[in-house]
Each structure stands twice: as structure tokens, then as C-alpha cells.
Amino acid sequence: MRIGLVGKPNVGKSTTFSAMTQTPVDIANYPFTTIEPNVGVAWLPLLSACACSELRERRQEAGRLDPTAKDDPREGSICEPNSGSCSGHRRLVPVTLVDVAGLVPGAHEGKGRGNQFLSDLARCDALIQVVDVSGSTDLDGNPVGSGGSEPMEEHRFLVEEIEAWIAGILRGGWGRAVRRVQAEGEKALFEYALTQLTGIGATETHINIGLSGVRSHHPDSESASQWGDSELMTMSSEIRKALFPFSVAANKADLASTGAWTELEHEISEEGGVLVPTSAEAELALSRASAAGIIERRPGDTGFEITAKGEGSMTEQQRNALQSISESLTWEGGGLFGLLSQVVFGTLSRRVAYPVQDESHWVDGEGNILPDAILIPEGTTAKRLAYEVHSDLGEGFIRAVDARNSRVIGADYEVQDGDIISIYAKT
């Protein structure tokens, strides 16, 4: 899964990226600090307790495991993750973040880093737009102190650029498409649009959504041969909403006036997205302090604890500064990780599944307990899960077993959130 961080230049995208991935990147107060996209991993906490909490309880009840010791560094977790970590049954799973080069007006015509920006979006499942709600930069990303672009203006220009980009792809062979429609009927239009937009991730579902939007908004346009820019832009807009769902990190909220992002929040919510106010600089400072071992703060935590190392090395001034930073993050929504969680588990409807080899002991072939926690789309079948684990398992799929109750399940079984599944396949 890939989530794109997008926006105009100089709004704090790279700061946001670094705060969430602990990846050092160039951060500077000028446009186009990011030229090539930065790619990193954010470790996202699952919404529910790791399945190892249930396994621990079973083993304790059977007398095969002692209760959690007070000094247990993992606070009771017994799983052995191949990636991420688990402590206190709080499992962290990887989500790929892409910090894309800043977008300026006219990007779809090649201005700024437009073509590079737009092509970098193609592999993203959803977009988080980082918006400067303080108004300290203009639309081109130049610092102006105050009185810069409005949050709504900033959002709408980016949406319009992406939709104009999609429309431009459709226009690439429009004359040829119209001739095919006249000769072969409306099915030719569907096939043309799918061929043109497959490269940016569009599927048959996206094309159908776009065509339905045109029929709804332009009922008098009976044939594509009658379409003009209005119909093409409507189709592009509907496809964009389905293909690149938007949520917003309302950045620099600590410098913004009251209600600065209210209008934008309403618009994002109407499209099914989420807006969360934050300060990327504050979250980055806490992230760096955590990485240095000065404080104990896991992804998604609102507060922190000073470690023994921090107690011995920090000055009173540094201690007060960290506390002040933490107290400034008082908005609802859980900050950057709260936003990411809502995008992954809400907007994208991802669920977690635990594939294992041995359904009796919940281990893989090496004896590792619950080694994988895989994020899957809602509606994923047991056979599709097998493909997610390994293509050979999918191709040789025979059956699967629900490890909680040893019940055999078929290829079409819809995997539920938190399911522990053992897959049997031809070798």
C-alpha cells in the first residue's frame, strides 16, 4: 500500500514525511526542496489488539504460559513479527509513504515539476494533501509571512490540476475514440478510456464511475461524439474521486486563526475524506527525540515519557521545550498518525489478516508465532489472501482453515478483520 503526500511546495510535506517515517530528508524554506519523490515506511498501529493477546490468554488458561511479568520489555506480546513490532499487544504494520515533488498551478501543462509530480501519483492508493492553513505561503509556495493562499484555494487548485491531467490523457486520442464509438457503439468508449487510464491505475470500476457521472450531470449528451470539455472534465472529476481519494493534513495549525480550515474540512468530509489539524514540525521534534532514546513515544501516542537516558542528558530548558511541544498538539484527530489510520482503515477500508502455516499453534514453518499481519482490502477472499502471501499459494490453492476454530473455509470465503488463516496449496 502506498499513500502519497501531495501539495504545493513549501507547505511541510517533507517535514510530515520525516516525522512519520523517521527518514532524514532535505527540509528547507523554499519551493521544490523535494525534486525526486522520497519513499519511506510509516509504522501504523492496528486498531485492535494483536492476535497474540488471544494466544497468550489461551496458553495461560491451559497452564502452558506464565502471566506477564512486570519487567517484560514487550509487555506481554508473544508474536514474532517479520516486519514491524508488537509491544503490549499493540502491533505496528508498514505503510509506504511517498513524498511527491510540490505542485504549482499549470502542472498539467508541464509547469514546475508537474509531469514528474503527476506520474508519481499513479501508484498511490490514496492521497494526503498537506495544506498550509496558516496562510504563510502563496500558491507557488513562496513564503509571504501572512495573507497567503487560503486553505480552500490551495486544495481546489491541486484537485483541478489532477483532474485536468486525467482529462488530458483522455484527450490524447479522442478523435479516434469518437470514430470508434460511431462505428461500434458506447462500448468502444469504455474500452478506450480503460486503455488510456490503465497506466495511472484505473480499473473497469473507475471507468464505469466516470461514465455514470457524465450520464448523471449531462443527461442531454447522448453520445460521446457530442461531448465537449464539460463532459470530459466531469468524467475526469468522477474518476479522480474514486481513483485518488483525498484527505488533508491541516499543517501549521498552531499558527492559524480559529476556523481557518472549517470550510475545507466540510468539503473533504463530503467526499468521504478526513481532515486532521497538526503541526508537522512539532511531531518531527517528538519523533526525533524518540529516535534518540530521550523519550518513549510510540507512533500515534499523544504524550510521551522521558527515558532514563533523557533524565540524565536533558537540560531543564530542553525538558520544558519538549513538554510545550507536546501540549501544543491538542487538536482532535490524533495528529499525523491519527490521520493515516483513518485513511487506511476508514477511507481505504483495509483490514488485517494473520496468515499462518500451522493452525493449531498459529506459527509459520519455522515455528515463529503470528509472523505476518497483512493489510488487505475489505472483501478479500481466502484465495486472494493466498496470492497476497505468495503467488504460488494462490495458484495452487486447495482450501483454507480458520485457525480459531479449525473450520475449513473455501476459496470464496470473505476474510474478516483479525482472521487467522492457514492456507493449504499444491506444492
NUVEXGU-966376 format. One record per residue (C-alpha): x, y, z. Coordinates in steps of 0.25 Angstrom, whole numbers, padded with zeros to 4 digits, always signed. Layout:
# residues N
XYZ...
This chain:
# residues 427
+0000+0000+0000+0005+0014-0004+0000+0027+0002+0004+0040-0006+0007+0052+0002+0004+0064-0008+0002+0079-0008+0008+0091-0013+0023+0094-0010+0027+0098+0004+0015+0094+0012+0023+0084+0021+0021+0071+0012+0036+0067+0015+0035+0070+0029+0022+0062+0030+0029+0050+0023+0041+0051+0032+0032+0052+0045+0024+0039+0041+0036+0031+0035+0048+0036+0043+0055+0037+0030+0064+0049+0028+0061+0057+0016+0064+0071+0011+0055+0081+0018+0057+0096+0015+0048+0108+0014+0048+0109-0002+0040+0103-0013+0044+0090-0019+0053+0085-0008+0047+0071-0012+0051+0068-0027+0050+0053-0027+0040+0046-0018+0044+0042-0004+0039+0028-0001+0039+0022+0013+0031+0014+0023+0022+0018+0034+0019+0008+0045+0004+0009+0047-0003+0003+0060-0014-0007+0057-0028-0002+0062-0030-0015+0070-0020-0023+0079-0011-0033+0073-0016-0047+0072-0004-0051+0081-0012-0046+0092-0023-0056+0090-0012-0067+0088-0005-0063+0101-0019-0064+0108-0021-0078+0103-0007-0083+0107-0009-0077+0121-0022-0083+0123-0016-0096+0119-0005-0095+0128+0006-0094+0117+0010-0080+0119+0012-0071+0132+0005-0058+0133+0012-0046+0128+0024-0041+0137+0024-0027+0142+0038-0025+0135+0034-0031+0122+0040-0022+0112+0029-0026+0102+0018-0024+0112+0012-0038+0109+0013-0039+0094+0018-0053+0089+0017-0051+0074+0030-0051+0065+0027-0041+0054+0035-0042+0041+0033-0027+0040+0029-0016+0050+0028-0019+0064+0018-0022+0075+0018-0018+0090+0007-0018+0099-0001-0025+0088+0000-0012+0080+0004-0017+0067+0011-0008+0057+0010-0011+0042+0017-0004+0030+0010+0006+0021+0018+0012+0010+0018+0027+0009+0023+0035-0004+0027+0050-0002+0024+0055-0016+0030+0068-0022+0022+0080-0020+0011+0084-0030+0009+0098-0035-0003+0104-0044-0001+0099-0058+0006+0086-0054-0003+0078-0064+0003+0087-0075+0017+0084-0070+0020+0095-0061+0029+0093-0049+0031+0079-0047+0017+0076-0052+0019+0064-0061+0028+0057-0051+0018+0060-0040+0006+0055-0047+0013+0042-0051+0018+0039-0037+0003+0039-0033+0000+0027-0042+0004+0016-0032-0003+0022-0019-0015+0017-0013-0019+0030-0006-0014+0044-0005-0012+0052+0007-0011+0067+0004-0002+0075+0013-0009+0089+0013-0003+0101+0020-0015+0106+0028-0007+0118+0034-0007+0125+0020+0008+0127+0021+0011+0123+0007+0005+0127-0007+0000+0117-0017+0014+0115-0023+0020+0112-0009+0027+0125-0007+0028+0130+0008+0019+0143+0010+0018+0143+0025+0003+0145+0025-0008+0147+0015-0004+0135+0006-0013+0125-0001-0026+0121+0006-0027+0106+0010-0039+0104+0001-0032+0111-0011-0020+0102-0008-0028+0089-0008-0036+0093-0021-0024+0097-0029-0018+0083-0027-0031+0076-0030-0033+0084-0042-0019+0081-0047-0020+0066-0045-0034+0066-0052-0028+0074-0064-0017+0064-0064-0027+0052-0065-0035+0059-0076-0022+0062-0084-0019+0047-0084-0033+0044-0089-0032+0055-0100-0019+0048-0105-0027+0040-0116-0041+0046-0114-0044+0047-0129-0040+0033-0131-0049+0029-0120-0061+0037-0125-0060+0030-0138-0059+0016-0131-0072+0020-0124-0079+0024-0136-0075+0010-0143-0076+0001-0131-0085+0008-0120-0083+0012-0106-0075+0000-0102-0064+0006-0110-0063+0018-0101-0062+0009-0089-0050+0001-0095-0043+0014-0100-0044+0021-0086-0039+0008-0079-0027+0007-0089-0024+0021-0087-0024+0021-0072-0019+0007-0068-0005+0013-0067-0010+0022-0055-0017+0011-0048-0031+0012-0053-0039-0001-0054-0053-0004-0060-0060+0001-0047-0053+0015-0049-0057+0016-0063-0072+0012-0060-0072+0022-0049-0067+0033-0059-0077+0029-0069-0088+0029-0059-0084+0043-0055-0086+0048-0069-0099+0042-0071-0104+0048-0057-0098+0062-0059-0101+0063-0074-0113+0055-0078-0115+0062-0091-0101+0057-0096-0106+0044-0102-0093+0041-0110-0078+0043-0108-0078+0049-0121-0085+0061-0115-0076+0063-0103-0068+0075-0101-0059+0080-0090-0070+0080-0079-0073+0065-0081-0059+0061-0081-0056+0069-0068-0068+0063-0062-0063+0049-0065-0049+0052-0060-0054+0058-0047-0062+0046-0044-0051+0037-0047-0041+0045-0039-0050+0044-0027-0050+0029-0028-0036+0027-0032-0029+0037-0023-0038+0039-0010-0033+0052-0003-0031+0054+0012-0024+0066+0018-0013+0069+0028-0016+0083+0032-0002+0087+0035+0003+0099+0043-0010+0099+0051-0002+0105+0063+0000+0117+0054-0014+0118+0048-0026+0126+0052-0038+0120+0058-0047+0113+0048-0037+0115+0037-0039+0100+0032-0054+0099+0035-0059+0101+0020-0048+0091+0015-0052+0081+0026-0066+0081+0021-0063+0079+0006-0053+0068+0009-0063+0061+0018-0074+0062+0007-0065+0054-0002-0062+0043+0009-0049+0048+0013-0043+0053+0026-0036+0066+0031-0027+0066+0043-0020+0079+0048-0006+0077+0052+0008+0083+0053+0018+0074+0045+0029+0082+0052+0025+0079+0066+0022+0064+0062+0036+0063+0056+0043+0069+0068+0036+0058+0077+0039+0047+0066+0054+0051+0067+0054+0051+0082+0048+0037+0082+0058+0032+0072+0069+0038+0080+0064+0030+0092+0061+0043+0100+0047+0040+0101+0037+0028+0100+0027+0031+0090+0021+0021+0080+0014+0024+0067+0000+0030+0070+0003+0034+0084-0002+0047+0088+0008+0048+0100+0022+0043+0104+0030+0038+0116+0044+0043+0118+0054+0031+0118+0066+0029+0127+0075+0034+0116+0067+0046+0115+0066+0049+0130+0082+0048+0130+0084+0056+0118+0074+0067+0116+0074+0081+0122+0062+0087+0129+0061+0096+0117+0060+0084+0107+0050+0077+0116+0041+0089+0116+0042+0091+0101+0038+0076+0099+0026+0077+0108+0022+0090+0102+0023+0084+0088+0014+0072+0093+0004+0081+0099+0003+0089+0086-0003+0077+0079-0017+0078+0085-0026+0077+0073-0035+0065+0071-0032+0054+0061-0019+0048+0067-0009+0056+0058-0002+0051+0046-0003+0036+0051-0017+0038+0054-0020+0043+0040-0012+0032+0034-0020+0022+0042-0033+0028+0037-0029+0028+0023-0024+0013+0023-0035+0007+0032-0046+0017+0028-0045+0023+0014-0038+0010+0008-0045+0000+0017-0033-0008+0020-0034-0020+0029-0023-0029+0036-0021-0043+0034-0011-0053+0040-0007-0064+0031+0000-0076+0038+0004-0090+0033+0000-0097+0046-0014-0094+0050-0012-0101+0063-0001-0093+0069-0002-0081+0060+0012-0081+0055+0019-0082+0041+0028-0093+0036+0040-0088+0045+0031-0088+0058+0030-0073+0058+0017-0068+0065+0008-0060+0056+0020-0054+0048+0011-0047+0038+0000-0037+0039-0005-0033+0025-0014-0021+0022-0024-0025+0012-0036-0018+0005-0050-0021+0011-0056-0032+0003-0043-0040+0001-0045-0055-0001-0037-0066+0005-0031-0069-0009-0028-0055-0011-0021-0055+0002-0013-0067-0002-0008-0059-0014-0004-0047-0005+0005-0057+0003+0011-0063-0009+0007-0065-0023+0010-0080-0022+0000-0081-0011-0011-0074-0019-0008-0083-0032-0008-0096-0024-0019-0092-0014-0027-0104-0009-0034-0099+0003-0032-0091+0016-0035-0093+0031-0040-0083+0041-0029-0085+0052-0038-0080+0063-0048-0092+0061-0041-0101+0051-0053-0099+0042-0050-0102+0027-0053-0090+0018-0053-0089+0003-0047-0080-0007-0059-0070-0007-0059-0068+0008-0058-0053+0011-0047-0051+0021-0051-0043+0033-0043-0033+0041-0034-0041+0050-0035-0054+0044-0024-0064+0046-0024-0073+0033-0016-0085+0030-0015-0088+0015-0013-0101+0008-0008-0102-0006-0002-0111-0016+0013-0111-0016
